[in-house]
Amino acid sequence: MTFEQMQAVIANMLQVQRNLQESQLRDREDILLMREDILLLIEQAKLASSVQRNLQESQIRDRQDIELLLEKSRQQERMVDRLVGYSISFESDKMDLEQRMRELERKRAERDK
């Protein structure tokens, strides 16, 4: 092998090595970019999870508030029903009293005659 041939082989070997190193550098940069993308996705997933957890907690509180309001509404309905019953009883008692008063006035009028 001549000196020029050896130089060409060495030059080719160096070119292959240079290409390999450049390829490894590009791969390393790609890996670093992918790692950054993955870290960003992880952060976004954590944020989404936190937002979802807050939303679920808010929905639970809202559901509890609704249940409380429904119970209060049922209590108010029972109170209204009682008040209506009292009102009906009062009207009945009032009518009895009015009849008694008329009867007493009639008897007094008869006695005064």
Backbone as JSON Lines, residues from 0, in Angstrom:
{"i":0,"aa":"M","n":[0.85,-1.15,0.0],"ca":[0.0,0.0,0.0],"c":[0.9,1.22,0.0]}
{"i":1,"aa":"T","n":[0.53,2.14,-0.82],"ca":[1.35,3.34,-0.95],"c":[0.97,4.35,0.12]}
{"i":2,"aa":"F","n":[1.82,5.32,0.26],"ca":[1.6,6.36,1.25],"c":[0.3,7.1,0.97]}
{"i":3,"aa":"E","n":[0.01,7.39,-0.29],"ca":[-1.21,8.1,-0.66],"c":[-2.44,7.26,-0.34]}
{"i":4,"aa":"Q","n":[-2.34,5.95,-0.58],"ca":[-3.47,5.06,-0.28],"c":[-3.72,5.02,1.23]}
{"i":5,"aa":"M","n":[-2.62,4.95,2.01],"ca":[-2.77,4.93,3.45],"c":[-3.38,6.26,3.95]}
{"i":6,"aa":"Q","n":[-2.94,7.34,3.31],"ca":[-3.5,8.64,3.67],"c":[-4.99,8.68,3.34]}
{"i":7,"aa":"A","n":[-5.4,8.14,2.22],"ca":[-6.8,8.12,1.82],"c":[-7.62,7.27,2.78]}
{"i":8,"aa":"V","n":[-7.09,6.09,3.18],"ca":[-7.78,5.2,4.12],"c":[-7.93,5.91,5.46]}
{"i":9,"aa":"I","n":[-6.85,6.54,5.94],"ca":[-6.9,7.27,7.21],"c":[-7.89,8.43,7.11]}
{"i":10,"aa":"A","n":[-7.87,9.13,5.98],"ca":[-8.8,10.25,5.78],"c":[-10.23,9.74,5.81]}
{"i":11,"aa":"N","n":[-10.47,8.6,5.15],"ca":[-11.82,8.0,5.17],"c":[-12.22,7.59,6.58]}
{"i":12,"aa":"M","n":[-11.27,6.99,7.3],"ca":[-11.55,6.58,8.67],"c":[-11.87,7.79,9.55]}
{"i":13,"aa":"L","n":[-11.09,8.86,9.35],"ca":[-11.35,10.08,10.11],"c":[-12.69,10.69,9.74]}
{"i":14,"aa":"Q","n":[-13.04,10.63,8.47],"ca":[-14.34,11.15,8.01],"c":[-15.48,10.34,8.63]}
{"i":15,"aa":"V","n":[-15.31,9.0,8.64],"ca":[-16.33,8.13,9.25],"c":[-16.47,8.46,10.73]}
{"i":16,"aa":"Q","n":[-15.32,8.64,11.41],"ca":[-15.34,8.97,12.82],"c":[-15.99,10.33,13.06]}
{"i":17,"aa":"R","n":[-15.67,11.3,12.22],"ca":[-16.26,12.64,12.32],"c":[-17.78,12.56,12.12]}
{"i":18,"aa":"N","n":[-18.19,11.8,11.08],"ca":[-19.63,11.64,10.81],"c":[-20.33,10.97,12.0]}
{"i":19,"aa":"L","n":[-19.68,9.98,12.56],"ca":[-20.24,9.27,13.71],"c":[-20.37,10.21,14.9]}
{"i":20,"aa":"Q","n":[-19.36,11.02,15.15],"ca":[-19.41,11.97,16.27],"c":[-20.5,13.01,16.05]}
{"i":21,"aa":"E","n":[-20.6,13.5,14.82],"ca":[-21.65,14.48,14.52],"c":[-23.03,13.86,14.71]}
{"i":22,"aa":"S","n":[-23.17,12.62,14.27],"ca":[-24.44,11.91,14.43],"c":[-24.76,11.72,15.9]}
{"i":23,"aa":"Q","n":[-23.73,11.37,16.69],"ca":[-23.94,11.2,18.13],"c":[-24.32,12.53,18.79]}
{"i":24,"aa":"L","n":[-23.72,13.63,18.35],"ca":[-24.06,14.95,18.89],"c":[-25.52,15.31,18.56]}
{"i":25,"aa":"R","n":[-25.91,15.04,17.3],"ca":[-27.31,15.31,16.9],"c":[-28.27,14.45,17.72]}
{"i":26,"aa":"D","n":[-27.91,13.18,17.9],"ca":[-28.75,12.28,18.69],"c":[-28.86,12.77,20.12]}
{"i":27,"aa":"R","n":[-27.73,13.21,20.68],"ca":[-27.73,13.71,22.05],"c":[-28.63,14.96,22.16]}
{"i":28,"aa":"E","n":[-28.52,15.86,21.18],"ca":[-29.37,17.06,21.18],"c":[-30.84,16.66,21.06]}
{"i":29,"aa":"D","n":[-31.11,15.69,20.18],"ca":[-32.5,15.22,20.04],"c":[-33.01,14.62,21.35]}
{"i":30,"aa":"I","n":[-32.15,13.85,22.01],"ca":[-32.53,13.24,23.29],"c":[-32.8,14.32,24.33]}
{"i":31,"aa":"L","n":[-31.96,15.35,24.37],"ca":[-32.16,16.44,25.32],"c":[-33.47,17.19,25.03]}
{"i":32,"aa":"L","n":[-33.74,17.4,23.73],"ca":[-35.0,18.07,23.36],"c":[-36.2,17.2,23.76]}
{"i":33,"aa":"M","n":[-36.09,15.9,23.5],"ca":[-37.18,15.0,23.89],"c":[-37.36,14.98,25.4]}
{"i":34,"aa":"R","n":[-36.25,15.01,26.12],"ca":[-36.31,15.03,27.58],"c":[-37.03,16.29,28.05]}
{"i":35,"aa":"E","n":[-36.7,17.43,27.43],"ca":[-37.39,18.68,27.79],"c":[-38.88,18.58,27.48]}
{"i":36,"aa":"D","n":[-39.2,17.99,26.31],"ca":[-40.61,17.82,25.95],"c":[-41.32,16.92,26.95]}
{"i":37,"aa":"I","n":[-40.65,15.84,27.36],"ca":[-41.24,14.92,28.33],"c":[-41.44,15.62,29.66]}
{"i":38,"aa":"L","n":[-40.45,16.38,30.11],"ca":[-40.6,17.11,31.36],"c":[-41.74,18.12,31.29]}
{"i":39,"aa":"L","n":[-41.87,18.77,30.14],"ca":[-42.98,19.71,29.95],"c":[-44.32,18.98,30.0]}
{"i":40,"aa":"L","n":[-44.4,17.83,29.35],"ca":[-45.63,17.04,29.38],"c":[-45.96,16.59,30.8]}
{"i":41,"aa":"I","n":[-44.93,16.2,31.54],"ca":[-45.15,15.79,32.93],"c":[-45.71,16.95,33.74]}
{"i":42,"aa":"E","n":[-45.13,18.13,33.56],"ca":[-45.62,19.32,34.29],"c":[-47.05,19.63,33.9]}
{"i":43,"aa":"Q","n":[-47.35,19.53,32.6],"ca":[-48.72,19.79,32.14],"c":[-49.68,18.76,32.72]}
{"i":44,"aa":"A","n":[-49.25,17.5,32.79],"ca":[-50.1,16.45,33.36],"c":[-50.34,16.72,34.84]}
{"i":45,"aa":"K","n":[-49.29,17.15,35.57],"ca":[-49.45,17.48,36.98],"c":[-50.44,18.64,37.15]}
{"i":46,"aa":"L","n":[-50.3,19.65,36.29],"ca":[-51.2,20.8,36.36],"c":[-52.63,20.36,36.07]}
{"i":47,"aa":"A","n":[-52.81,19.56,35.02],"ca":[-54.15,19.08,34.67],"c":[-54.74,18.26,35.82]}
{"i":48,"aa":"S","n":[-53.9,17.43,36.44],"ca":[-54.35,16.62,37.57],"c":[-54.77,17.51,38.73]}
{"i":49,"aa":"S","n":[-54.01,18.55,38.99],"ca":[-54.34,19.48,40.07],"c":[-55.66,20.2,39.78]}
{"i":50,"aa":"V","n":[-55.82,20.64,38.55],"ca":[-57.06,21.33,38.16],"c":[-58.24,20.37,38.3]}
{"i":51,"aa":"Q","n":[-58.06,19.13,37.86],"ca":[-59.13,18.14,37.97],"c":[-59.47,17.86,39.43]}
{"i":52,"aa":"R","n":[-58.46,17.75,40.28],"ca":[-58.69,17.51,41.71],"c":[-59.47,18.68,42.31]}
{"i":53,"aa":"N","n":[-59.06,19.91,41.96],"ca":[-59.77,21.08,42.47],"c":[-61.21,21.11,41.99]}
{"i":54,"aa":"L","n":[-61.41,20.73,40.74],"ca":[-62.76,20.7,40.18],"c":[-63.61,19.66,40.91]}
{"i":55,"aa":"Q","n":[-63.05,18.49,41.15],"ca":[-63.79,17.45,41.86],"c":[-64.14,17.9,43.28]}
{"i":56,"aa":"E","n":[-63.19,18.53,43.95],"ca":[-63.46,19.03,45.3],"c":[-64.56,20.08,45.28]}
{"i":57,"aa":"S","n":[-64.51,20.94,44.27],"ca":[-65.54,21.96,44.13],"c":[-66.91,21.32,43.87]}
{"i":58,"aa":"Q","n":[-66.93,20.28,43.03],"ca":[-68.19,19.59,42.74],"c":[-68.73,18.91,44.0]}
{"i":59,"aa":"I","n":[-67.84,18.35,44.81],"ca":[-68.28,17.72,46.05],"c":[-68.89,18.77,46.98]}
{"i":60,"aa":"R","n":[-68.22,19.92,47.09],"ca":[-68.77,20.99,47.94],"c":[-70.11,21.47,47.39]}
{"i":61,"aa":"D","n":[-70.21,21.62,46.07],"ca":[-71.47,22.04,45.46],"c":[-72.57,21.03,45.74]}
{"i":62,"aa":"R","n":[-72.24,19.73,45.62],"ca":[-73.23,18.68,45.88],"c":[-73.69,18.73,47.34]}
{"i":63,"aa":"Q","n":[-72.74,18.96,48.26],"ca":[-73.11,19.07,49.67],"c":[-74.01,20.29,49.91]}
{"i":64,"aa":"D","n":[-73.67,21.4,49.24],"ca":[-74.51,22.6,49.37],"c":[-75.92,22.35,48.84]}
{"i":65,"aa":"I","n":[-76.0,21.64,47.71],"ca":[-77.31,21.33,47.12],"c":[-78.11,20.44,48.07]}
{"i":66,"aa":"E","n":[-77.46,19.43,48.65],"ca":[-78.15,18.56,49.59],"c":[-78.65,19.34,50.8]}
{"i":67,"aa":"L","n":[-77.82,20.27,51.28],"ca":[-78.25,21.12,52.4],"c":[-79.46,21.97,52.02]}
{"i":68,"aa":"L","n":[-79.4,22.56,50.82],"ca":[-80.52,23.39,50.36],"c":[-81.79,22.56,50.2]}
{"i":69,"aa":"L","n":[-81.65,21.33,49.7],"ca":[-82.82,20.46,49.56],"c":[-83.42,20.12,50.92]}
{"i":70,"aa":"E","n":[-82.57,19.83,51.89],"ca":[-83.06,19.54,53.24],"c":[-83.76,20.76,53.83]}
{"i":71,"aa":"K","n":[-83.17,21.94,53.66],"ca":[-83.8,23.16,54.16],"c":[-85.14,23.39,53.46]}
{"i":72,"aa":"S","n":[-85.18,23.1,52.16],"ca":[-86.43,23.26,51.41],"c":[-87.5,22.31,51.94]}
{"i":73,"aa":"R","n":[-87.11,21.06,52.24],"ca":[-88.07,20.11,52.79],"c":[-88.56,20.58,54.17]}
{"i":74,"aa":"Q","n":[-87.65,21.12,54.98],"ca":[-88.04,21.64,56.29],"c":[-89.04,22.78,56.14]}
{"i":75,"aa":"Q","n":[-88.78,23.67,55.18],"ca":[-89.68,24.8,54.96],"c":[-91.04,24.31,54.46]}
{"i":76,"aa":"E","n":[-91.04,23.28,53.62],"ca":[-92.31,22.74,53.15],"c":[-93.12,22.18,54.32]}
{"i":77,"aa":"R","n":[-92.43,21.47,55.24],"ca":[-93.13,20.93,56.42],"c":[-93.68,22.07,57.28]}
{"i":78,"aa":"M","n":[-92.88,23.15,57.41],"ca":[-93.35,24.3,58.2],"c":[-94.58,24.94,57.55]}
{"i":79,"aa":"V","n":[-94.53,25.07,56.23],"ca":[-95.67,25.66,55.52],"c":[-96.9,24.77,55.7]}
{"i":80,"aa":"D","n":[-96.71,23.45,55.59],"ca":[-97.83,22.54,55.79],"c":[-98.42,22.69,57.19]}
{"i":81,"aa":"R","n":[-97.53,22.81,58.21],"ca":[-98.01,23.0,59.59],"c":[-98.77,24.31,59.71]}
{"i":82,"aa":"L","n":[-98.2,25.37,59.1],"ca":[-98.86,26.67,59.18],"c":[-100.23,26.65,58.51]}
{"i":83,"aa":"V","n":[-100.31,25.95,57.38],"ca":[-101.61,25.83,56.71],"c":[-102.58,25.09,57.62]}
{"i":84,"aa":"G","n":[-102.08,24.01,58.24],"ca":[-102.94,23.26,59.18],"c":[-103.39,24.13,60.33]}
{"i":85,"aa":"Y","n":[-102.47,24.92,60.9],"ca":[-102.84,25.82,61.99],"c":[-103.85,26.84,61.52]}
{"i":86,"aa":"S","n":[-103.65,27.34,60.32],"ca":[-104.56,28.34,59.78],"c":[-105.96,27.76,59.62]}
{"i":87,"aa":"I","n":[-106.01,26.54,59.11],"ca":[-107.32,25.89,58.94],"c":[-107.97,25.67,60.3]}
{"i":88,"aa":"S","n":[-107.18,25.21,61.28],"ca":[-107.71,25.01,62.63],"c":[-108.19,26.33,63.22]}
{"i":89,"aa":"F","n":[-107.41,27.38,63.02],"ca":[-107.77,28.7,63.54],"c":[-109.08,29.18,62.93]}
{"i":90,"aa":"E","n":[-109.22,28.99,61.62],"ca":[-110.45,29.41,60.96],"c":[-111.64,28.64,61.54]}
{"i":91,"aa":"S","n":[-111.44,27.36,61.77],"ca":[-112.52,26.55,62.34],"c":[-112.85,27.04,63.74]}
{"i":92,"aa":"D","n":[-111.81,27.28,64.56],"ca":[-112.04,27.8,65.91],"c":[-112.71,29.17,65.86]}
{"i":93,"aa":"K","n":[-112.29,29.99,64.92],"ca":[-112.85,31.34,64.78],"c":[-114.33,31.25,64.43]}
{"i":94,"aa":"M","n":[-114.65,30.29,63.54],"ca":[-116.06,30.15,63.17],"c":[-116.87,29.67,64.37]}
{"i":95,"aa":"D","n":[-116.33,28.75,65.17],"ca":[-117.03,28.28,66.38],"c":[-117.26,29.44,67.33]}
{"i":96,"aa":"L","n":[-116.24,30.29,67.52],"ca":[-116.37,31.43,68.42],"c":[-117.42,32.41,67.91]}
{"i":97,"aa":"E","n":[-117.44,32.64,66.61],"ca":[-118.42,33.57,66.05],"c":[-119.83,33.01,66.25]}
{"i":98,"aa":"Q","n":[-119.99,31.71,66.04],"ca":[-121.32,31.11,66.25],"c":[-121.73,31.22,67.72]}
{"i":99,"aa":"R","n":[-120.78,30.98,68.62],"ca":[-121.09,31.08,70.04],"c":[-121.45,32.51,70.42]}
{"i":100,"aa":"M","n":[-120.7,33.47,69.86],"ca":[-121.0,34.87,70.16],"c":[-122.4,35.24,69.67]}
{"i":101,"aa":"R","n":[-122.72,34.79,68.46],"ca":[-124.08,35.09,67.95],"c":[-125.15,34.44,68.83]}
{"i":102,"aa":"E","n":[-124.86,33.21,69.25],"ca":[-125.82,32.51,70.12],"c":[-125.97,33.25,71.45]}
{"i":103,"aa":"L","n":[-124.83,33.69,72.02],"ca":[-124.9,34.44,73.27],"c":[-125.66,35.75,73.08]}
{"i":104,"aa":"E","n":[-125.39,36.44,71.98],"ca":[-126.1,37.7,71.71],"c":[-127.6,37.45,71.53]}
{"i":105,"aa":"R","n":[-127.94,36.36,70.88],"ca":[-129.35,36.03,70.69],"c":[-130.03,35.75,72.04]}
{"i":106,"aa":"K","n":[-129.32,34.97,72.89],"ca":[-129.89,34.65,74.2],"c":[-130.03,35.91,75.05]}
{"i":107,"aa":"R","n":[-129.04,36.79,74.98],"ca":[-129.11,38.03,75.75],"c":[-130.27,38.91,75.26]}
{"i":108,"aa":"A","n":[-130.41,38.92,73.9],"ca":[-131.5,39.7,73.35],"c":[-132.84,39.15,73.8]}
{"i":109,"aa":"E","n":[-132.97,37.84,73.87],"ca":[-134.23,37.2,74.32],"c":[-134.47,37.52,75.81]}
{"i":110,"aa":"R","n":[-133.43,37.49,76.58],"ca":[-133.54,37.74,78.02],"c":[-133.92,39.19,78.27]}
{"i":111,"aa":"D","n":[-133.34,40.09,77.46],"ca":[-133.6,41.51,77.65],"c":[-135.04,41.86,77.24]}
{"i":112,"aa":"K","n":[-135.67,41.02,76.51],"ca":[-137.04,41.34,76.06],"c":[-137.99,41.25,77.15]}
